[in-house]
């Protein structure tokens, strides 16, 4: 297993203002210290039992989302009881409270929020839709991340990370793949984000996104030269292909029965090594590797099929 060195999995945070601007949220109440309100958890909390008075195990550090169920429950309470429940539930550590479906906001919510300086926001989106969008966005923005040297492309729907020593021809190979109709996500610097325990997403730093460096030519704008269909902002990392100069003393896999992996941020990604030598067409080999990977994901392994055929042939001859 190949484990890259010198990576730094740093937790991130985003401001509540970023969420307000991204989703065009209505500001029902915003305290003066809104600029200091940050979100550092990708989990979103729906306070059901907490509004009923049960506060054990409550996590106030998460974004709070109130849907129709929570608001309807509050509507069954008297003003005095509603204020009592909300005062007990409200906590200064809450980044913000978001109310879905453009529902009317009870005065008691605003009053309790003012005391604890908690922003109260509102969206026109339905609860389930907004919850899915927000969690997906927070998972991406707050994910552990690292940067590596390489290329990231989408080949036949497969996110392929190309690695190798500097000067081995990664950018030239990536450019040829773009010319063949595939899409570039990142050149030279790939930012990897761990969005779940099984999924890695790769992107490019915004400042160099869609640009490529070619030695002897300089910087080119891939999107400008080949069109919007030649690039993509982000994609999953499904397969790692390491390219290296041919080493006569090294044994390379010729059958495909061995399973190799490269580990990033604790997640193992299938990988293979392609040696470079005169006469080898690297872009075509990478296309075939991506298609073969898709076949394996669909349950068909050509190497195993051939191995079984050979075994059956020997068994029939004995």
Secondary structure, DSSP 8 states (H G I E B T S, - for coil): -EE-SS-------EEHHHHHHHHT-EEEE--TTGGG-EE----EE--STTTTT--TT--TTSEEEE-HHHHHHHHTS-HHHHHHHHHHH--TT--EEEE-TT----HHHHHHHHHHT-EEEE-SS-HHHHHHHHHHHHHHHTSEEEEEEEEEEEETTEEEEEE--TTSSHHHHHHHHHHTT-EEEEEEEEEEEE-SSS-EEEE--GGGTTEEEETTTEEEEHHHHH-GGGB-SEEE--EEEEEEE--TTS---SS----EEEEETTEEEEEEEEEE-TT--HHHHHHHHHHHHHHHHTT--HHHHHHHHHHHHHHHH-
